Amino acid sequence: MTKKKAAKPMTTAQQLGSIVKSARQIMRKDKGLNGDLDRLPVLTWVMFLKFLDDLESLREAKAELEGKEFKAAIDAPYRWRDWAAKEGGITGGELISFVNNDFTVRPDGTKGEGLFAYLRELQGENGQMDRRDVIATVFSGLHNRMLNGYLLRDVIDKVNGIHFNSSEEMHTLSRLYETMLREMRDAAGDSGEFYTPRPVVRFMVEVTKPQLGESVLDPACGTGGFLVEALSYLEGQCATVEDRAMLQGSSLYGGEPKPLPYLLVQMNLLLHGLEYPQIDSGNSLRFPLREIGDKDRVDVILTNPPFGGEEEKGILGNFPDDMQTAETALLFLQLIMRKLKRPGKGSDCGGRAAVVVPNGTLFSDGIGARIKEELLKNFNLHTIVRLPDGVFAPYTDIPANLLFFDRSGPTDEIWYYDIPTPDGRKKYTKTKPMEFGEFADCMAWWERRHENTFAWKVSASEILKYDEDGTLFAANLDLKNPNSLEALEHRPPLELLESIAKKEKQIFSILDGLKEQLSGGHE
């Protein structure tokens, strides 16, 4: 008889993939769940508590070796190891009662608060914010929607097989988690604004160049894509223990009012190594602009604010009377301008921002025009990158743009860069998304700017249009590429000839200069 070969042990990645697949199958059997947006939160909060318990175990062991006191964020019998780690443990109605009820019989046989009720009431010690506050805020708006305790037990047993006790497993889970976030985006439909394609995020971070010691904010952070990318960028600048402490304690800030994305951004940042994510769970627009002072301002803002939505009247009252609009993107644009540091207030050139906006923001008039007038007169809108169609597929076909501005002074001229789609394609799609490498030409141009097929510049004075009484009536930033084939086809013949003659003069001037250099070298 031939001996069967022993099955190779599964890699961490395979194990995690298998767990997610099995958990999905289990959760589809629960009639209390409707669609992927219900299923994914169940898996997420279960993974969050398992990850947290493993992290606490590692810290406890480290503290013991160093002879230091360790204070757990979650006490018994609410730790994962107390109620979830034993396979086939508390299950059925008993498990659902422990998780969901305000008061229940706990796994150790004592009576007390249910799991979610306990977690929602956690507080940092001595009035100091710590991980307990993060956990409490995460679970404050979260509900367990899985009503079948036996199926929930199966999910818990699957997740219990993950052990977050090595950097390799952390990185593997981070990649898996990114996949889950993409699935969340794909299932979100009209709510998919909280996910921005990673190539776009990375490009915005790399050209904005946040520096260690600067404060970085995303006031509409969703699942945390910008903050994770900024964290990775800043980690490369850490050389000492003090640098890392600065990164951990005073570098990254966010705001996200929706309970589910709030949970996701917390876990996403924890998985990427940020020990205490500083994410505000309230609406970033809730503060009157006039009350935002220098202490509230930051060095860098990176964000993709929601657009197309409408804010309640109480929020609109936080903005100047002539700047109140129902369009959320325009409200966030005002907030971003207000939140940037002024020159001389801890920054020589003032704060800087990179913001995703829809086309409507560029050509809006009325209140939109007045907001853009303030942007051009009081800020330096130095660059607008026009993204190709389909970058945000499948949620919207609305073209998007990237605004880059700072507080170094008023806008003199605006550079535009029109990123083309790859040859042979009209637009990006969900199955063929944009890749980071397609920003390469724009990144090379960024440092040494010149007009070319994709880049052109305009004077700010050409954007702001006033009538005879000096009243603003237009501020259109939605300018088409004058160098595109489509634009050339519609230009008058005389204008084309003048343009060709001008370019020929430039070429001959360059050639004359080269001749002088060459002849000078032979003397």
TORKOLTI-619173 format. One line per field, with one value per residue (C-alpha): x, z, y; residue in three letters; residue number from 1. Coordinates in Angstrom, 3 decimals. Example, Ala and Ser with C-alpha at 12.3 -4.5 7.8 and 13.67 -1.06 7.14 Angstrom:
// TORKOLTI-619173
east (12.300_13.670)
up (7.800_7.140)
north (-4.500_-1.060)
code (Ala_Ser)
pos (1_2)
This chain:
// TORKOLTI-619173
east (0.000_1.213_1.224_-0.760_1.301_0.597_-1.304_0.829_-0.182_-2.114_-0.299_-1.671_-3.065_-4.805_-6.151_-7.567_-9.075_-10.700_-12.109_-13.657_-15.140_-16.572_-17.868_-19.701_-21.339_-22.366_-23.778_-25.822_-27.877_-29.000_-32.387_-31.753_-29.187_-30.004_-27.240_-23.482_-23.642_-25.274_-22.929_-19.620_-20.130_-20.724_-17.435_-15.710_-16.681_-15.853_-12.413_-11.941_-12.410_-10.158_-7.445_-7.745_-7.420_-4.305_-2.803_-3.569_-1.984_1.222_1.370_0.660_3.510_5.874_4.927_5.531_9.014_9.835_8.432_5.772_2.114_-0.338_-3.873_-6.152_-8.583_-11.271_-11.778_-12.947_-15.367_-15.668_-12.278_-12.255_-10.335_-13.118_-16.146_-15.082_-11.776_-13.196_-14.446_-18.060_-18.431_-21.360_-23.773_-27.396_-29.776_-27.331_-24.707_-27.157_-28.359_-24.767_-23.901_-27.105_-28.865_-28.264_-28.373_-27.755_-26.160_-22.518_-20.343_-18.817_-22.287_-22.542_-25.156_-24.167_-24.090_-24.179_-21.088_-22.114_-23.589_-20.295_-18.138_-20.225_-19.595_-15.799_-13.888_-10.251_-8.742_-8.338_-10.091_-7.342_-8.368_-7.103_-8.048_-11.090_-12.639_-11.943_-13.699_-16.681_-17.147_-16.809_-19.579_-21.805_-23.479_-22.995_-25.586_-25.204_-27.618_-26.953_-29.897_-28.956_-26.605_-25.447_-24.358_-22.677_-20.779_-19.556_-18.257_-16.511_-14.872_-13.578_-12.147_-10.612_-8.221_-6.458_-3.568_-2.407_0.933_3.470_4.212_3.772_0.231_-0.542_0.516_-1.434_-4.556_-4.029_-4.113_-7.177_-8.827_-8.224_-10.036_-12.945_-13.076_-13.242_-16.103_-17.791_-17.378_-18.800_-21.805_-22.386_-24.075_-24.956_-23.054_-19.772_-18.316_-16.267_-13.884_-11.338_-9.260_-5.852_-3.821_-5.547_-4.902_-1.240_-0.691_-2.274_-0.124_3.137_2.842_1.604_4.611_3.502_6.486_7.046_6.071_3.198_-0.446_-2.418_-6.227_-8.959_-12.252_-14.307_-12.046_-14.473_-12.531_-9.214_-7.498_-5.815_-4.723_-3.280_-1.327_-0.092_0.923_2.966_4.577_5.502_6.831_9.602_10.799_11.040_14.634_14.364_12.070_11.098_10.144_7.880_6.297_5.571_4.010_1.860_0.721_0.411_0.403_-2.842_-6.420_-9.743_-13.486_-16.196_-19.779_-21.183_-20.915_-19.835_-17.064_-15.964_-15.416_-13.642_-11.238_-10.362_-9.500_-7.769_-5.435_-4.845_-3.899_-1.431_0.291_-1.355_-1.837_-4.464_-6.315_-7.581_-10.824_-13.677_-17.014_-19.005_-19.845_-16.808_-19.183_-20.842_-18.617_-19.270_-16.463_-15.925_-15.056_-12.233_-9.025_-5.294_-5.244_-7.684_-5.752_-3.502_-0.576_-1.990_-5.501_-6.030_-9.634_-12.430_-15.463_-18.930_-20.816_-24.389_-25.769_-27.554_-26.912_-29.569_-30.339_-28.511_-25.282_-25.855_-26.058_-22.355_-21.420_-21.595_-25.037_-23.891_-21.982_-24.738_-25.496_-27.072_-24.153_-21.969_-18.806_-18.928_-19.428_-16.405_-14.347_-15.046_-14.155_-10.876_-9.901_-10.644_-8.742_-5.427_-2.715_-1.996_1.550_3.627_1.430_3.768_4.292_6.228_3.994_0.819_-1.056_-1.716_-4.537_-5.316_-9.047_-11.180_-14.120_-16.739_-16.999_-19.988_-17.735_-15.615_-18.426_-20.966_-22.155_-23.967_-22.771_-20.320_-18.739_-18.346_-16.634_-14.208_-13.590_-12.466_-10.300_-8.520_-8.149_-7.022_-5.355_-2.939_-4.831_-1.701_-2.817_-5.944_-5.514_-8.369_-9.034_-10.216_-13.730_-14.540_-11.964_-14.749_-16.635_-18.972_-20.638_-20.612_-19.764_-19.409_-15.904_-13.665_-10.818_-8.038_-7.539_-4.164_-3.903_-2.096_-2.138_1.074_-0.855_-3.480_-3.623_-1.635_-1.934_-3.408_-1.734_-4.002_-2.944_-5.319_-4.519_-5.399_-6.853_-4.514_-4.354_-7.272_-9.576_-12.319_-12.744_-11.859_-14.199_-14.657_-12.835_-10.114_-9.432_-6.786_-3.265_-0.785_1.758_-0.564_0.277_3.996_4.058_2.134_4.483_7.534_5.935_5.023_8.593_9.538_6.434_5.991_3.108_2.617_-0.155_-1.665_-0.602_-1.522_-1.897_-4.323_-4.261_-6.553_-7.819_-9.278_-11.370_-13.106_-15.637_-17.205_-19.881_-19.596_-20.668_-17.877_-20.255_-18.957_-21.077_-18.837_-15.887_-15.616_-12.704_-14.075_-11.611_-10.991_-7.525_-6.688_-3.985_-6.238_-7.058_-10.729_-9.897_-7.568_-10.269_-12.566_-10.060_-10.233_-7.661_-5.968_-5.572_-4.054_-1.560_-0.571_-0.077_2.082_4.191_4.666_5.816_8.204_9.793_10.262_11.891_14.275_15.168_16.044_18.113_20.013_20.807_22.136_24.283_25.828_26.593_28.177_30.236_31.372_32.590_34.917_36.629)
up (0.000_-0.817_2.023_1.588_1.712_4.723_3.797_3.893_6.646_5.342_5.130_7.126_3.970_2.984_6.491_6.593_3.139_4.145_7.313_5.426_2.813_5.440_7.533_4.523_3.880_7.523_7.630_4.463_6.365_8.934_7.949_10.195_7.736_4.537_1.999_2.277_4.237_7.098_6.856_6.758_10.029_11.872_10.662_11.315_14.973_15.735_14.112_15.895_19.342_18.503_17.210_20.271_22.652_20.900_20.994_24.706_25.356_23.617_25.604_28.856_28.226_27.333_30.475_32.606_31.148_31.823_35.344_34.578_35.537_32.726_32.617_30.173_28.046_28.513_31.812_32.487_31.678_28.538_26.987_23.932_25.856_28.483_26.284_22.692_22.720_23.773_20.636_21.009_24.118_24.912_21.986_20.823_22.699_25.586_23.267_21.671_25.139_26.288_23.190_22.757_26.096_28.498_31.480_31.263_32.683_31.665_30.496_33.989_35.481_37.104_36.281_34.781_31.685_28.241_26.018_23.824_26.810_28.687_25.737_25.104_28.630_28.667_29.608_29.837_33.314_35.136_32.362_29.861_26.413_25.646_23.831_26.071_24.631_21.107_21.860_23.486_20.500_18.026_19.709_20.574_17.164_16.408_16.650_16.246_13.476_13.499_15.386_15.215_18.104_16.660_13.388_15.311_17.288_14.003_12.883_16.233_16.050_12.555_13.532_16.687_14.415_13.526_15.803_15.514_17.196_14.472_12.093_9.140_10.200_10.838_7.300_5.868_7.730_6.619_2.991_3.651_5.401_2.406_0.320_2.763_2.487_-1.296_-0.943_1.416_-1.244_-3.947_-1.781_-0.646_-3.779_-3.257_0.043_-1.582_-1.157_1.817_-0.381_-2.625_-5.035_-3.474_-6.530_-6.263_-2.513_-2.890_-5.612_-3.492_-0.485_-2.423_-4.159_-0.983_0.932_4.591_6.929_10.359_12.903_10.793_11.623_8.937_8.868_6.883_8.062_6.103_6.539_5.875_6.216_6.538_3.166_3.289_6.907_6.306_3.278_5.193_8.086_5.717_4.159_7.562_8.894_6.316_8.050_11.549_12.694_16.485_19.330_19.656_15.961_16.380_19.492_17.512_14.707_17.164_19.272_17.264_13.530_12.225_12.802_11.207_11.393_10.541_11.884_10.442_12.902_10.406_8.641_12.080_13.206_9.953_10.158_13.771_12.934_9.705_11.526_14.421_11.947_10.269_13.555_14.901_18.585_19.402_16.327_16.953_14.994_15.838_15.691_15.111_11.955_11.064_9.866_13.269_14.442_13.398_11.066_13.027_16.130_14.425_15.555_15.197_17.795_15.632_12.385_10.778_8.376_5.816_4.781_2.527_1.820_-0.481_1.106_0.337_-2.459_-3.653_-0.115_1.880_5.423_7.956_8.620_11.950_10.088_7.493_10.308_11.015_7.746_6.674_5.472_1.873_1.845_3.005_0.532_0.609_-1.387_1.087_-1.047_-0.989_2.792_3.250_0.926_3.217_6.285_4.697_3.878_7.447_8.985_7.211_9.261_8.453_7.475_10.508_12.799_13.040_9.283_7.043_4.007_5.802_5.530_2.311_1.044_-1.562_-2.116_-4.424_-5.909_-8.566_-11.758_-10.355_-7.842_-10.675_-12.685_-9.951_-9.838_-7.226_-3.776_-5.419_-7.323_-4.126_-2.378_-5.295_-5.266_-1.636_-2.584_-5.358_-3.457_-0.107_-1.070_-3.729_-5.905_-7.777_-9.404_-10.652_-11.790_-13.999_-13.576_-16.467_-16.689_-14.664_-11.873_-9.296_-11.078_-10.341_-8.079_-10.208_-13.712_-12.525_-13.516_-10.556_-10.042_-7.523_-6.104_-4.595_-2.707_0.206_2.296_0.902_-0.726_-3.375_-6.587_-9.472_-11.985_-11.977_-13.576_-15.037_-15.746_-17.708_-16.999_-20.075_-20.147_-21.489_-25.249_-26.640_-23.684_-23.267_-19.494_-16.408_-15.035_-11.862_-13.422_-15.038_-12.536_-12.611_-11.602_-9.649_-12.482_-14.643_-12.478_-13.341_-16.066_-13.906_-10.959_-13.156_-14.496_-10.976_-10.078_-13.440_-14.908_-18.541_-20.970_-22.996_-24.484_-21.037_-19.059_-19.392_-17.148_-16.820_-14.939_-11.938_-13.440_-16.339_-13.930_-11.888_-13.966_-12.705_-14.216_-14.613_-11.001_-9.780_-8.833_-9.318_-11.782_-12.676_-11.397_-13.781_-13.109_-15.465_-18.260_-21.050_-22.229_-25.021_-26.320_-26.824_-30.326_-29.734_-28.786_-31.780_-34.162_-33.056_-33.112_-35.976_-38.769_-38.184_-34.485_-35.311_-37.713_-35.100_-32.546_-34.954_-35.796_-32.081_-31.393_-34.364_-32.962_-29.630_-31.366_-33.378_-30.203_-28.447_-31.457_-31.546_-27.873_-28.456_-31.331_-29.120_-26.431_-28.937_-30.653_-27.292_-26.334_-29.380_-28.867)
north (0.000_3.450_5.868_9.019_12.136_14.277_17.384_20.489_22.904_25.880_29.172_32.072_33.621_30.369_29.924_33.433_33.078_29.802_31.373_34.263_31.932_29.581_32.456_33.885_30.499_30.226_33.741_33.271_30.685_33.243_34.671_37.656_39.001_40.844_41.270_41.652_44.895_42.975_39.998_41.803_43.726_40.443_39.060_42.389_42.884_39.244_39.638_42.962_41.376_38.401_40.717_42.940_39.993_38.679_42.166_42.461_39.038_40.109_43.354_41.561_39.104_41.966_43.893_40.803_40.323_43.975_43.797_46.393_46.498_45.749_47.093_45.301_47.276_44.608_42.800_39.241_37.688_39.842_39.083_36.851_34.190_34.078_33.420_32.721_30.838_27.459_25.721_24.682_26.856_29.109_28.910_29.141_31.418_31.672_33.198_35.649_36.700_37.307_39.346_41.350_41.785_44.654_42.253_38.510_35.393_35.587_32.646_32.290_31.772_35.209_37.805_41.120_43.307_41.739_41.938_44.887_46.767_46.391_47.409_50.535_51.795_51.463_54.606_55.593_55.843_59.163_61.045_60.156_58.916_55.416_52.220_51.733_54.892_53.633_50.328_52.082_54.390_51.506_49.528_52.491_52.395_48.711_45.942_42.202_41.302_37.582_36.106_32.433_31.689_28.373_29.983_32.796_30.150_28.653_32.068_32.558_29.119_29.873_33.249_31.766_29.882_33.140_34.085_37.669_37.100_37.794_40.629_38.249_37.390_41.059_41.972_39.047_40.080_43.688_42.547_40.398_43.302_45.553_42.930_43.021_46.810_46.559_44.098_46.518_49.192_46.948_46.062_49.619_50.942_54.596_54.650_53.731_57.206_56.046_54.035_55.765_53.620_52.986_54.225_57.619_57.748_56.836_59.444_62.184_61.279_61.026_64.411_66.134_64.732_64.806_65.115_63.605_66.232_67.524_66.871_65.013_65.080_63.355_64.907_62.347_59.337_56.456_53.223_55.058_54.708_58.127_57.728_54.241_55.472_58.526_56.268_54.115_57.217_58.670_55.363_55.582_58.771_57.234_56.690_56.860_55.841_59.501_59.623_56.618_58.129_61.291_59.249_57.321_60.234_63.440_62.801_61.301_62.421_61.581_62.045_59.489_59.678_56.423_53.492_50.820_52.778_54.011_50.414_49.624_52.575_51.734_48.145_49.132_51.531_49.132_46.412_48.757_49.520_52.693_51.912_54.541_55.836_59.370_59.286_61.647_59.808_63.021_64.933_67.063_69.806_70.225_73.093_76.722_77.805_81.023_78.975_77.058_78.765_78.212_75.419_73.442_73.799_71.184_70.970_68.541_67.525_64.506_63.590_62.500_64.183_62.786_64.511_64.506_64.380_67.036_68.230_69.212_72.880_72.804_72.014_74.748_77.317_76.684_78.424_82.099_83.184_83.662_80.336_77.974_75.193_71.750_70.300_68.426_68.656_72.473_72.510_70.263_72.452_75.417_73.354_72.240_75.828_76.883_73.939_74.600_76.285_79.906_80.960_81.773_79.693_76.729_76.560_78.985_78.453_77.417_74.137_72.267_70.048_67.406_66.911_64.757_66.701_65.907_67.933_69.790_71.524_72.919_74.502_75.335_78.942_81.021_79.938_77.539_80.439_82.480_79.580_79.202_82.951_82.634_79.659_81.567_84.848_83.479_80.176_79.013_76.513_75.495_72.211_70.444_66.846_65.668_61.952_59.751_58.356_55.259_55.692_55.415_52.612_50.954_53.542_56.623_57.773_61.371_62.561_63.357_65.811_66.300_69.802_70.695_73.983_75.627_78.807_80.314_83.197_83.960_81.953_83.431_80.598_77.104_74.126_71.439_67.878_65.656_61.985_59.909_56.428_53.716_53.284_51.326_52.032_54.608_54.322_52.314_49.675_47.652_44.680_46.829_49.610_52.294_51.254_53.380_53.145_55.222_58.247_57.926_60.594_63.047_62.447_63.061_66.249_67.413_68.389_69.956_71.515_72.417_72.531_69.369_67.244_66.665_69.753_73.420_76.446_79.330_82.616_82.930_86.194_84.191_82.103_84.798_86.762_90.000_92.253_96.025_96.531_94.279_91.477_87.945_85.979_83.006_80.995_78.085_75.717_73.057_73.761_71.281_70.348_72.850_70.499_67.480_66.261_67.059_70.657_71.069_69.846_72.665_75.509_78.065_77.475_80.860_80.108_76.721_78.306_80.882_78.133_76.104_79.190_79.913_76.356_76.469_79.661_77.898_74.922_77.129_79.048_75.771_74.640_77.958_77.551_74.031_75.275_77.946_75.383_72.993_75.685_77.026_73.576_73.404_76.772)
code (Met_Thr_Lys_Lys_Lys_Ala_Ala_Lys_Pro_Met_Thr_Thr_Ala_Gln_Gln_Leu_Gly_Ser_Ile_Val_Lys_Ser_Ala_Arg_Gln_Ile_Met_Arg_Lys_Asp_Lys_Gly_Leu_Asn_Gly_Asp_Leu_Asp_Arg_Leu_Pro_Val_Leu_Thr_Trp_Val_Met_Phe_Leu_Lys_Phe_Leu_Asp_Asp_Leu_Glu_Ser_Leu_Arg_Glu_Ala_Lys_Ala_Glu_Leu_Glu_Gly_Lys_Glu_Phe_Lys_Ala_Ala_Ile_Asp_Ala_Pro_Tyr_Arg_Trp_Arg_Asp_Trp_Ala_Ala_Lys_Glu_Gly_Gly_Ile_Thr_Gly_Gly_Glu_Leu_Ile_Ser_Phe_Val_Asn_Asn_Asp_Phe_Thr_Val_Arg_Pro_Asp_Gly_Thr_Lys_Gly_Glu_Gly_Leu_Phe_Ala_Tyr_Leu_Arg_Glu_Leu_Gln_Gly_Glu_Asn_Gly_Gln_Met_Asp_Arg_Arg_Asp_Val_Ile_Ala_Thr_Val_Phe_Ser_Gly_Leu_His_Asn_Arg_Met_Leu_Asn_Gly_Tyr_Leu_Leu_Arg_Asp_Val_Ile_Asp_Lys_Val_Asn_Gly_Ile_His_Phe_Asn_Ser_Ser_Glu_Glu_Met_His_Thr_Leu_Ser_Arg_Leu_Tyr_Glu_Thr_Met_Leu_Arg_Glu_Met_Arg_Asp_Ala_Ala_Gly_Asp_Ser_Gly_Glu_Phe_Tyr_Thr_Pro_Arg_Pro_Val_Val_Arg_Phe_Met_Val_Glu_Val_Thr_Lys_Pro_Gln_Leu_Gly_Glu_Ser_Val_Leu_Asp_Pro_Ala_Cys_Gly_Thr_Gly_Gly_Phe_Leu_Val_Glu_Ala_Leu_Ser_Tyr_Leu_Glu_Gly_Gln_Cys_Ala_Thr_Val_Glu_Asp_Arg_Ala_Met_Leu_Gln_Gly_Ser_Ser_Leu_Tyr_Gly_Gly_Glu_Pro_Lys_Pro_Leu_Pro_Tyr_Leu_Leu_Val_Gln_Met_Asn_Leu_Leu_Leu_His_Gly_Leu_Glu_Tyr_Pro_Gln_Ile_Asp_Ser_Gly_Asn_Ser_Leu_Arg_Phe_Pro_Leu_Arg_Glu_Ile_Gly_Asp_Lys_Asp_Arg_Val_Asp_Val_Ile_Leu_Thr_Asn_Pro_Pro_Phe_Gly_Gly_Glu_Glu_Glu_Lys_Gly_Ile_Leu_Gly_Asn_Phe_Pro_Asp_Asp_Met_Gln_Thr_Ala_Glu_Thr_Ala_Leu_Leu_Phe_Leu_Gln_Leu_Ile_Met_Arg_Lys_Leu_Lys_Arg_Pro_Gly_Lys_Gly_Ser_Asp_Cys_Gly_Gly_Arg_Ala_Ala_Val_Val_Val_Pro_Asn_Gly_Thr_Leu_Phe_Ser_Asp_Gly_Ile_Gly_Ala_Arg_Ile_Lys_Glu_Glu_Leu_Leu_Lys_Asn_Phe_Asn_Leu_His_Thr_Ile_Val_Arg_Leu_Pro_Asp_Gly_Val_Phe_Ala_Pro_Tyr_Thr_Asp_Ile_Pro_Ala_Asn_Leu_Leu_Phe_Phe_Asp_Arg_Ser_Gly_Pro_Thr_Asp_Glu_Ile_Trp_Tyr_Tyr_Asp_Ile_Pro_Thr_Pro_Asp_Gly_Arg_Lys_Lys_Tyr_Thr_Lys_Thr_Lys_Pro_Met_Glu_Phe_Gly_Glu_Phe_Ala_Asp_Cys_Met_Ala_Trp_Trp_Glu_Arg_Arg_His_Glu_Asn_Thr_Phe_Ala_Trp_Lys_Val_Ser_Ala_Ser_Glu_Ile_Leu_Lys_Tyr_Asp_Glu_Asp_Gly_Thr_Leu_Phe_Ala_Ala_Asn_Leu_Asp_Leu_Lys_Asn_Pro_Asn_Ser_Leu_Glu_Ala_Leu_Glu_His_Arg_Pro_Pro_Leu_Glu_Leu_Leu_Glu_Ser_Ile_Ala_Lys_Lys_Glu_Lys_Gln_Ile_Phe_Ser_Ile_Leu_Asp_Gly_Leu_Lys_Glu_Gln_Leu_Ser_Gly_Gly_His_Glu)
pos (1_2_3_4_5_6_7_8_9_10_11_12_13_14_15_16_17_18_19_20_21_22_23_24_25_26_27_28_29_30_31_32_33_34_35_36_37_38_39_40_41_42_43_44_45_46_47_48_49_50_51_52_53_54_55_56_57_58_59_60_61_62_63_64_65_66_67_68_69_70_71_72_73_74_75_76_77_78_79_80_81_82_83_84_85_86_87_88_89_90_91_92_93_94_95_96_97_98_99_100_101_102_103_104_105_106_107_108_109_110_111_112_113_114_115_116_117_118_119_120_121_122_123_124_125_126_127_128_129_130_131_132_133_134_135_136_137_138_139_140_141_142_143_144_145_146_147_148_149_150_151_152_153_154_155_156_157_158_159_160_161_162_163_164_165_166_167_168_169_170_171_172_173_174_175_176_177_178_179_180_181_182_183_184_185_186_187_188_189_190_191_192_193_194_195_196_197_198_199_200_201_202_203_204_205_206_207_208_209_210_211_212_213_214_215_216_217_218_219_220_221_222_223_224_225_226_227_228_229_230_231_232_233_234_235_236_237_238_239_240_241_242_243_244_245_246_247_248_249_250_251_252_253_254_255_256_257_258_259_260_261_262_263_264_265_266_267_268_269_270_271_272_273_274_275_276_277_278_279_280_281_282_283_284_285_286_287_288_289_290_291_292_293_294_295_296_297_298_299_300_301_302_303_304_305_306_307_308_309_310_311_312_313_314_315_316_317_318_319_320_321_322_323_324_325_326_327_328_329_330_331_332_333_334_335_336_337_338_339_340_341_342_343_344_345_346_347_348_349_350_351_352_353_354_355_356_357_358_359_360_361_362_363_364_365_366_367_368_369_370_371_372_373_374_375_376_377_378_379_380_381_382_383_384_385_386_387_388_389_390_391_392_393_394_395_396_397_398_399_400_401_402_403_404_405_406_407_408_409_410_411_412_413_414_415_416_417_418_419_420_421_422_423_424_425_426_427_428_429_430_431_432_433_434_435_436_437_438_439_440_441_442_443_444_445_446_447_448_449_450_451_452_453_454_455_456_457_458_459_460_461_462_463_464_465_466_467_468_469_470_471_472_473_474_475_476_477_478_479_480_481_482_483_484_485_486_487_488_489_490_491_492_493_494_495_496_497_498_499_500_501_502_503_504_505_506_507_508_509_510_511_512_513_514_515_516_517_518_519_520_521_522_523)
